[in-house]
Each structure stands twice: as structure tokens, then as C-alpha cells.
């Protein structure tokens, strides 16, 4: 048996004390690192993983688990979530204490020192489908007129046209050649419009056709008046777009600058009618005069020019043209008749019915007197006289049209009716076939002349 001394036993006990203390310390429970959240290496910044609520709101830190049943809110100032115990606080107890108590309400009216501005209520706008204008815009039948397309046969028409316009404006030596070129090209709608809206060229053509021209280029040489009249007639006849361009230049047409160069010093009001009257006695060419009447007929389609023409007694000049002696001037008389029908008497041709004639029929003696024979009331007498002296023309459609159209009741009998009108309306038994006039014109004339019983 081994025996240990007391000193040895005490030594062994001292050596075993640290081991016993360590075992005792390890048996005491402590908080583990998994229950904390440490955002960095500083232990003082660690916080519990499970949020520990109190009666006050605390910020819920990142990663914390929130126990159920808490009062959670979002702090608008900081933008962070906060939580507390869901228990009634002092403010909540005060509100619950007031619940159920009666309350009184009152309204205090405060006088307005200034009147409130009136609120204007705008009318309700109609729907877009109801905003379509009732009146449709005017339809332009011609539309935009493009220049002619050049081809191999016509050559450089545009260049020829521009050169001719410049020559007419400048009254250059090649004026006669330029007039020939414009006469060939003016039949085209595009070139007709270009001539009508070119102010200098239009005035030169007016002066050449109806006036003396100029000292450098007089109109009575090389048929310049005939050529100029043909150009004007071709440019505006059946060309409404060209006629629209003339509207803004009506004063130039009625009062051209060449009218002031007349030899008649007594004339105080020189105009287009004055030019026609001053040259009528020297007109020897029926074809030239016919072209002038054709050009005048086209220009009279414009209402302002037509009104001025009537004011200046232009119908007297037309009657004087009709009375030119000689069978060669029958083509002029026919053209004058067409002018009267197209512009004043035949509504089917777009005439302004009612503008002329406005005077009643004059007696025969007045119409045979030199100073009054060209009055508006003498047309019928002169037309009937022509029919008697020209039997070959008496049955021509144009003479019948004119005879019926210019007939007016005499002042003594407002129901006086030309016998040919009533015969033409009564059962188609007369010598006047309706084919000459057409049923619409016969009816219009018959109503005008007081023959409604025969329609």
C-alpha cells in the first residue's frame, strides 16, 4: 500500500482547483452570439436579434425579428419603422373617456366685406362631329392649274411665252412676232391665267385691242389690234381662273393709261367705252371688230367691269357696232347678239338677268333721230329693221334669239307681247321652232313678256 503524506495531498488539491473552477464556469448558461446582430466589429454596436418592445416607440433596426401583437408605425420625419407594446396610453384613455358624451355644434356666419367674384360658366362646347361647318367651301372646278408638260412637238413653249411677255411689256421691235406667239399659246388655260394676272402685259393688250396703242407701236399697223383682241378673248373665255385674276385689275381694264392720249380734248371721262367709241368709225375690218366684241364679252363676265360698262353707256357702242353697214359685218352683228345673250339675257348661259335692259321701249321716231337712235329703248326697232332688210339672215337662229330677247312691251300697253313669242309658246304651231331657242329660254322670255298663258 502506497502512503501519501499530508503535504503531498495538499499539493494535489491545489493543482486540481483551476480545473474545478473551469468546469463550474462552463456549466453557467450565457447569451450566445447567434442572438445578437453586430453590424461591425465594435461589440458596443451589437443589438438583440429579437426586438424588445417597451411602452415607447423604438426604432426597428435592420434584421430584427418583430414579435406579434405590437403597435407598429412609420415615422414620417425619419422614414424608419418604429414599434411599441400595443397597450392604451394616456391620450388613448382621454379619447375613450370622452366617447359617448353629447356634443354641441354651432355655425358662425361671417359677413363678407367684399362681394365674391362671379364665376363665369363657359357654355359647353359641341362635340367635334357637330363643329363641321354647315356651308361647304366653294368648289373650284379648275383647281390648281399646272404648266403644260413639254413634249417633242411643241418645243420650248414656256421659253417662247416668257420671251413674248417681255417683248410686249418693253414694246420691242419683235412685238408683232410676240403677239403671234401669244395668240397661239393663249388658248391654253395656264398661259391664259398668266396673261390675265400680268398687269403690264394686260394693259398693253387692252390699249392695242381697243385703243390707239402707243406712238411707237400704233395698234392700226400689222393687225396688232386684231391680234391683241384675239389674245384677250382666248385668255378669259371659258377660263374662270383667268377671270378671277382680272377682278383685282378691273380699273386697269376700264381706265387704261392710253385712254388719256385721245385726241378728243372735250372728253372729261376717258375710259374703255370712250376708246371704243372713238375708233368705231375707223373700223374697216369685220374680223378685227368681231375679235374685239369677243374679247369684250369675256371681260364683261366680271361683275364690276360689267357694272362700269353699263354706267358709261357701253350698250350704245354695241348697238353702233350692230348698225355697221355692209353684209361683211354680219359676223359682227352675230357676235354682238351672242354677247347680249350670254351676259344679259340668257340665264342658261350664266347671264346676269335683270341688269339690262331696264328702260321701256322707245317710239320709232325717237329711234330714227340721230341723237337718240342708240338709246337702250331702240334695240328692238333696229333688230326688226335689220330682219326686214336682210331676208337671208331673218331665219337664222341668232337673229330669232335676239329678236325675242330684246322685245319689250311698249309704254302704252304693258301687256303688249311680240306675236312670235306667243306663237312659239302655243302648241308649237308657229314659224319659230323651239329647237332654235330651247324650252327653257322660250319659257323665260314668255314669262318676261307676259305670255304665261301660252306656256
Secondary structure, DSSP 8 states (H G I E B T S, - for coil): -----HHHHHHHHHHHHHHHHHHHHHTS----GGGEE-SSS-GGG-EESB----SS-EE--TT-B--TT-EEEE-TTT--EEEE-----HHHHHHHHHTT------------SS-------------GGG-S-SS-----SS---------TTT-SHHHHHHHHHHHHHHT-TTHHHHHHHHHHHTTSHHHHHHHHH-HHHHHHHHHHHHS-B-SSSBTTSTTHHHHHHHHHHHHHTT-HHHHHHHHTTHHHHHS-GGGGG-S-TT-SS--HHHHHHHHHTT---HHHHHHHHHHHHHHTTSHHHHHHHHHTTHHHHHHHHHT--SGGGHHHHHHHHHHHIIIII-GGGT--TTSS--S-B--HHHHHSTTTTTSGGGHHHHHHHHHHH-HHHHTSHHHHHHHHHH---BTT-TT---HHHHHHHSTT-SSS-HHHH-HHHHHHHHHHHT-GGG-
